[in-house]
Amino acid sequence: MPIQAVDTSQVWDYVCQRERDAQEPNPTVWKLGVLDGRIMKHIKDAATAVEETAGTESGAQTTVKLGSLLWLLVKYGLRGWSNFLDHRGQPIAESFETIPHGKQSYPAVPDHVLGLLPPDVLSELANEIASHNSLKEIEKRPFGS
């Protein structure tokens, strides 16, 4: 089967594991989306550092800034939510800004809203977004199999 182009209009609902485990009757529902190649390039570039290092075979060391990677995946991959409450139990309104990258602009969750997410939720959402932004299993099969 040929590789298919990403569908950036694809959005799916996601409920965090801790709310599923607790069988929360009114959980927070996160709307997550697919990211295109341009924004994934930006995310990977922003979350990677290459430094010259003396005495190594390659002469360079690559470091992945995991916090930046998780933050940016959610910043660009979170498309909305329902029942996300502040510390007083009040709903947090959806809020987005538009950020240009090259000739394209992307909706993004503002940093002040991302900062309200508990760290474990940020990590879980980033992993869920990343898992939907890779080749489907059928596309990973060697040619002819």
BELSUL-V754804 format. One line per field, one symbol per residue. ss: DSSP state (~ for helix, > for strand, _ for the rest). phi: phi as a letter, one per 30 degrees, with the letter a starting at -180 (. if undefined). Layout:
ss = ???
phi = ???
This chain:
ss = __________>>>>__~~~~~_______>>>>>___~~~~~~~~~~_>>>>>_______>>>>>_~~~~~~~~~~~~>>>>>__>_____>_____>>>>>__>>>>>__~~~~____~~~~~~~~~~~~~_____~~~~_____
phi = .ddcddcdddbbdbcdedddddhedbddccccbdcddddddeddddcbbcbdbdicedibbcbcdeddddededeccdclabiccddcicdcddbbbcbdbidccbdbddeddedddeeddedddddddddccbededddddejc
